[in-house]
């Protein structure tokens, strides 16, 4: 196996599910796998740059930024983002690409394994 695609649909702060996803992605990157992440539905809210926490928790945007820094490529459904009032990539962390569902189809076609949350 050379590549792994994660599809994440859940909103921010679904802690155990999000942590499991992040830990799997980190492990895959450490093993040298090509990691692509696609956020759709409420999952697009995880990449908003303006997240704030009143606790000392690591925010979803911080974990995703760490994954990007480690080599993961992150995409989100542009239509899902627009339906949730997110109009441009300016409101998201750097290096997150707004794409169409056609891009997802291409990612699926190239992935050796797919994990959906």
C-alpha positions in Angstrom: 0.0 0.0 0.0 1.3 3.4 -1.0 -1.5 5.8 -0.6 -4.3 6.4 1.9 -7.4 8.6 1.6 -9.3 9.8 4.6 -12.9 11.2 4.1 -14.1 13.1 7.1 -17.7 14.2 7.4 -18.1 15.1 11.1 -18.2 18.6 12.7 -15.4 19.9 14.9 -15.1 18.8 18.5 -16.3 15.3 17.9 -13.3 14.4 20.0 -12.8 10.7 20.0 -13.6 10.3 16.3 -11.4 13.3 15.3 -8.5 12.1 17.4 -8.7 8.6 15.9 -8.7 10.1 12.4 -5.7 12.3 13.3 -3.7 9.5 14.9 -4.2 7.2 11.9 -3.1 10.0 9.6 0.0 10.7 11.6 0.9 6.9 11.7 0.4 6.7 7.9 2.6 9.7 7.3 5.3 8.3 9.6 5.3 5.1 7.6 5.9 7.1 4.4 2.4 6.7 2.9 0.9 9.3 0.6 -1.9 10.8 2.7 -4.9 12.7 1.2 -7.7 14.1 3.4 -11.0 15.2 2.0 -13.5 17.0 4.2 -17.1 17.2 3.2 -20.5 17.9 4.8 -19.9 19.3 8.3 -16.3 18.2 8.1 -15.4 21.4 6.2 -15.9 23.3 9.5 -12.8 21.6 10.9 -10.5 23.7 8.7 -11.8 27.1 9.8 -8.9 29.3 10.8 -10.9 31.3 13.4 -11.5 28.5 15.9 -11.1 29.4 19.5 -10.9 27.3 22.7 -11.3 28.4 26.3 -9.5 25.3 27.4 -6.0 24.1 26.8 -7.2 21.7 24.1 -5.5 21.4 20.7 -8.0 22.7 18.2 -9.0 20.8 15.1 -7.4 23.5 12.9 -4.1 23.0 14.8 -4.1 19.2 14.3 -4.9 19.6 10.6 -2.1 22.2 10.2 0.3 19.7 11.8 -0.8 17.0 9.3 -0.3 19.4 6.4 3.2 20.3 7.7 3.9 16.6 7.9 3.1 16.1 4.2 -0.7 15.4 4.1 -2.7 17.0 1.3 -6.0 18.5 2.5 -9.1 19.2 0.4 -12.6 20.2 1.1 -15.8 20.2 -0.8 -16.4 23.7 -2.1 -20.1 23.2 -2.4 -20.3 21.9 1.2 -18.3 24.9 2.4 -20.6 27.3 0.4 -23.7 25.7 1.9 -22.3 26.4 5.4 -21.6 30.1 4.6 -17.9 29.6 4.0 -17.3 31.7 0.9 -13.6 31.4 0.2 -10.4 29.8 1.3 -9.6 33.0 3.2 -11.5 31.7 6.2 -9.6 28.4 6.3 -6.1 27.4 7.4 -3.4 27.6 4.8 -2.9 24.9 2.1 -6.4 23.6 2.2 -7.8 23.4 -1.3 -11.5 24.0 -2.2 -12.4 21.3 -4.8 -15.4 19.7 -6.4 -16.7 16.2 -5.9 -15.0 15.3 -9.2 -11.6 15.7 -7.4 -12.9 13.3 -4.7 -13.6 10.8 -7.5 -10.1 11.2 -8.7 -8.6 10.8 -5.2 -10.7 7.6 -4.7 -9.5 6.2 -8.0 -5.8 6.7 -7.0 -6.0 5.6 -3.4 -4.9 2.1 -2.3 -7.1 2.3 0.8 -9.9 4.6 1.9 -11.0 5.3 5.5 -14.2 7.3 6.0 -15.3 8.9 9.3 
